[in-house]
């Protein structure tokens, strides 16, 4: 993921499941054409190699090595594979915790996996993590605080829906926040996003799980989220675009081995 190649990025989609689209390869080409710095997250370690191969020549798409908390109940056995690949992966995700009713039965396994990944990222340094925290923000932040000092790796909280107090705690731990258009549909979450520090904001789509105009959102559609964020925070679209790109540069500079 670059923000100053020959064709510099103009937008940021820091969390998108590119491999869940039918036109995966074409979508990578679209990200390059539209200059969207895109983090393609994976849900299992087995998916990482193929995703990385498809994006190998992309200027703007990078691939994250993940083990989604909602799959841990059936896929905890893949944790050693994630640890095996981790040295070759700068980006890690989707990982985290999900305490929703459908997944709470495997919450102890989720915690075991999450802690192991955080510890490995702390040992290896220089990782950028995109983290899921549904109904588990306090638990996520507690594990980050204990296991992952910010000078060793950096955390981006994907689709953050915690409290204002939890947001402050996350900021103190060096976390960033990636915001998608669906978050801005909720008055409560709009208010939360309006209060987040400007220098910790990134944008995402979480496609294809979010829809726009009756179709799965695509990375280029993050432009609409940028416009909505600008209006919410009283900025111009150009200033918001520039600020988010600068935040990405800063994040990547902070997360150096």
C-alpha positions in Angstrom: 0.0 0.0 0.0 1.6 3.2 -1.1 0.6 6.8 -0.9 3.3 8.4 -3.1 4.0 6.2 -6.1 4.0 7.5 -9.7 0.2 7.6 -9.4 -0.4 8.6 -5.8 -3.4 7.3 -3.9 -6.3 9.7 -3.6 -8.6 7.5 -1.3 -8.2 4.9 1.4 -10.2 1.7 1.9 -8.5 0.2 4.9 -10.8 -2.8 5.3 -12.4 -4.6 2.4 -12.9 -8.4 1.7 -11.8 -8.3 -2.0 -11.7 -12.1 -2.2 -15.5 -12.3 -1.5 -16.4 -10.4 -4.7 -17.0 -12.4 -7.9 -14.7 -10.1 -9.9 -11.8 -10.2 -7.4 -9.0 -9.7 -10.0 -10.9 -7.0 -11.8 -11.5 -5.2 -8.5 -7.8 -5.1 -7.8 -7.3 -3.5 -11.2 -10.1 -1.1 -10.4 -8.4 0.0 -7.1 -5.3 0.8 -9.1 -7.1 2.6 -11.8 -9.2 4.7 -9.3 -6.1 5.1 -7.0 -7.7 3.7 -3.9 -5.1 2.5 -1.3 -6.9 -0.7 -0.3 -6.3 -3.2 2.5 -7.7 -6.6 1.4 -8.4 -8.5 4.6 -8.7 -12.2 4.7 -10.8 -14.4 7.1 -8.6 -17.5 7.2 -4.8 -18.0 6.9 -5.5 -20.5 4.0 -6.8 -17.6 1.9 -3.7 -15.4 2.3 -1.3 -16.8 -0.3 -3.8 -16.7 -3.1 -4.9 -13.1 -2.2 -1.2 -12.0 -2.0 -0.5 -13.6 -5.4 -3.4 -11.8 -7.1 -2.3 -8.4 -5.6 1.5 -8.9 -6.1 1.7 -6.4 -8.9 -0.7 -3.8 -7.5 0.4 -0.4 -6.6 -2.5 0.3 -4.3 -3.7 -3.1 -2.9 -2.1 -4.9 0.0 -3.2 -8.1 1.7 -3.7 -8.7 5.4 -3.3 -12.1 7.0 -6.4 -12.9 9.0 -8.3 -15.3 11.2 -11.8 -13.9 11.6 -13.2 -14.2 15.2 -16.5 -15.4 13.8 -14.7 -18.4 12.3 -12.5 -19.2 15.2 -14.9 -21.8 16.6 -14.3 -24.0 13.5 -10.8 -22.7 12.5 -8.8 -22.3 15.7 -6.6 -25.2 14.3 -5.4 -22.8 11.6 -3.6 -20.5 14.1 -0.2 -22.2 13.6 -0.6 -21.6 9.9 -1.2 -17.9 10.6 1.9 -17.8 12.8 3.9 -19.5 10.1 3.0 -16.9 7.5 3.2 -13.9 9.8 6.9 -13.1 9.2 6.0 -12.4 5.6 2.9 -10.3 6.4 3.1 -6.6 7.3 -0.7 -6.3 7.6 -2.8 -8.5 9.9 -6.6 -8.9 9.7 -9.4 -9.5 10.0 -8.7 -10.5 13.6 -10.3 -9.6 17.0 -13.2 -10.6 19.2 -17.0 -10.9 18.7 -19.3 -11.3 21.7 -22.5 -11.3 19.7 -25.1 -14.0 20.5 -24.2 -16.2 17.5 -20.5 -16.4 18.4 -20.3 -16.0 22.2 -20.0 -19.8 22.7 -16.5 -19.7 21.1 -15.5 -16.5 22.9 -12.8 -18.3 25.1 -11.2 -19.7 21.8 -11.4 -16.2 20.2 -9.5 -14.8 23.2 -6.9 -17.5 23.0 -6.3 -16.8 19.3 -6.4 -13.0 19.6 -3.8 -13.0 22.5 -1.5 -15.3 20.6 -1.7 -13.1 17.5 -1.0 -9.9 19.5 1.9 -11.6 21.2 3.4 -12.7 17.9 2.9 -9.2 16.4 4.6 -7.7 19.5 7.6 -10.1 19.1 8.0 -9.5 15.4 7.2 -5.7 15.4 6.2 -3.5 12.6 2.7 -5.0 12.0 -0.5 -3.0 11.2 -3.6 -4.8 12.5 -7.2 -4.3 11.6 -9.3 -5.4 14.5 -13.0 -6.5 14.9 -14.5 -5.7 18.3 -18.3 -6.3 18.2 -19.7 -6.1 21.7 -16.2 -6.7 23.0 -14.4 -3.3 22.8 -13.3 -3.4 26.5 -11.9 -6.9 26.1 -10.1 -6.0 22.9 -8.5 -2.9 24.4 -7.5 -4.8 27.5 -5.7 -7.4 25.5 -4.0 -4.8 23.3 -2.9 -2.9 26.4 -1.3 -6.0 28.0 0.1 -7.6 24.9 0.9 -5.0 22.2 2.8 -1.9 23.1 2.2 0.8 20.4 5.9 1.1 19.6 5.9 -2.6 18.5 2.9 -2.6 16.1 -0.2 -0.5 15.5 -3.9 -1.3 15.8 -6.7 0.1 13.6 -10.2 -0.5 15.1 -12.5 -1.5 12.2 -16.1 -0.5 12.4 -15.7 0.8 16.0 -19.0 1.0 17.9 -17.7 1.4 21.4 -18.4 4.2 23.9 -16.8 7.7 24.1 -14.8 6.5 27.1 -13.6 3.4 25.1 -12.7 5.6 22.2 -10.5 7.8 24.5 -8.9 4.7 25.9 -8.2 3.4 22.4 -6.6 6.8 21.4 -4.4 6.6 24.5 -3.2 3.1 23.3 -2.2 4.5 19.9 -5.2 3.1 18.0 -6.6 4.4 14.8 -10.3 4.1 13.6 -11.5 3.0 10.2 -15.0 4.4 9.4 -17.5 3.1 6.8 -20.6 4.6 5.4 -22.9 2.2 7.3 -21.6 3.6 10.6 -22.7 7.1 9.6 -26.3 5.9 9.2 -26.7 5.7 13.0 -27.1 9.0 14.9 -25.3 7.5 17.9 -22.3 6.5 15.8 -22.3 9.7 13.8 -21.9 11.5 17.1 -19.1 9.2 18.2 -17.3 9.6 14.9 -17.6 13.4 15.0 -15.7 13.3 18.3 -12.8 11.1 17.2 -9.4 12.8 16.8 -8.8 14.0 13.2 -5.3 12.5 13.2 -6.6 9.0 13.9 -9.3 8.7 11.2 -9.1 6.3 8.2 -11.9 5.2 5.9 -13.1 1.7 4.9 -15.9 0.0 3.1 -16.1 -3.5 4.7 -17.3 -4.6 1.3 -19.1 -6.6 0.2 -21.0 -6.7 3.6 -22.1 -3.1 3.2 -24.3 -2.1 0.3 -24.8 1.2 -1.6 -27.6 1.7 -4.1 -28.7 -1.9 -3.7 -25.3 -3.4 -4.6 -22.2 -4.4 -2.7 -20.1 -1.3 -2.0 -16.7 -1.2 -3.8 -13.5 0.5 -2.7 -14.0 3.5 -5.0 -17.3 4.2 -3.2 -15.3 5.2 -0.1 -15.4 8.7 -1.8 -19.0 9.0 -0.5 -17.8 8.2 3.0 -15.1 10.9 2.7 -17.8 13.4 1.6 -20.1 12.5 4.5 -17.2 12.7 7.0 -16.3 16.1 5.7 -19.8 17.4 6.1 -20.1 15.8 9.6 -16.9 17.4 10.8 -17.2 20.8 9.0 -14.4 20.3 6.5 -14.0 20.4 2.8 -13.9 17.1 0.9 -10.4 18.0 -0.3 -9.2 18.6 3.3 -10.7 15.4 4.5 -9.2 13.4 1.7 -5.8 14.9 2.4 -6.1 14.3 6.1 -6.9 10.7 5.7 -4.0 10.1 3.3 -1.7 11.8 5.8 -3.0 9.6 8.6 -2.2 6.5 6.5 1.3 7.8 5.9 1.8 8.4 9.6 0.4 5.0 10.6 2.7 3.2 8.2 5.7 5.3 9.4 4.8 4.5 13.1 4.5 0.8 12.4 8.1 0.2 11.4 10.1 -2.9 12.5 
